[in-house]
Amino acid sequence: MRLHPAVPLLLPHKAQHDIQVLSFNVPKNSQVFVNVWSMGRDPKYWKKPLEFLPERFIKSSVDYKDRDFEFIPFGARRRICLGMPLAIRMVNLMLASIIQPFNWKLPKGMTPENLDMEEQFGVTLRKAIPLVAVPNVEKK
Ligand code: HEM
């Protein structure tokens, strides 16, 4: 959700009136895109921003629920994702239900280090080259 956010530019927002955000003047009716993809990789806020280190969140106070604006994979404030409470439960459940029953491995010659994580940009973000993984059921 930080390195590869599902909705990289959030949904388009429109300024209802002239407003100044930090040093930026945003005229009424401007269409505003919030680049959460780039915010999640900003070295100003993240140590080793391009590394996948999920443990960075273990003792961190950074919250995804509309409080810490360096990490808003569900957006924020009035137009925050309505499905967020469902999504945060479902993501864990879906991941657990594919990880638990199988032993997964990468195809021959492929290692986690040489996985191509390039993205295909769109309203939603997807892997440019789909992940190939081989499920294996342990024989008892
Ligand atoms: C991991 C899963 C999900 C992610 C990362 C996600 C992310 C987002 C993001 C970034 C937005 C745009 C927020 C903005 O522009 O400020 C959004 C909007 C929305 N999402 Fe999700 N979403 C997820 C799952 C869901 C689910 C499961 C539902 C419904 C059951 C849902 C319903 C909505 C709706 C209705 C909006 C529009 C809210 C509005 O414009 O007022 N989302 N979501």
Residues whose N, C-alpha, C, O or C-beta is under 5 A from the ligand:
A	BS01	HEM	A6 V7 L10 L11 P73 F74 G75 A76 R78 R79 I80 C81 L82 G83 M84 L86 A87
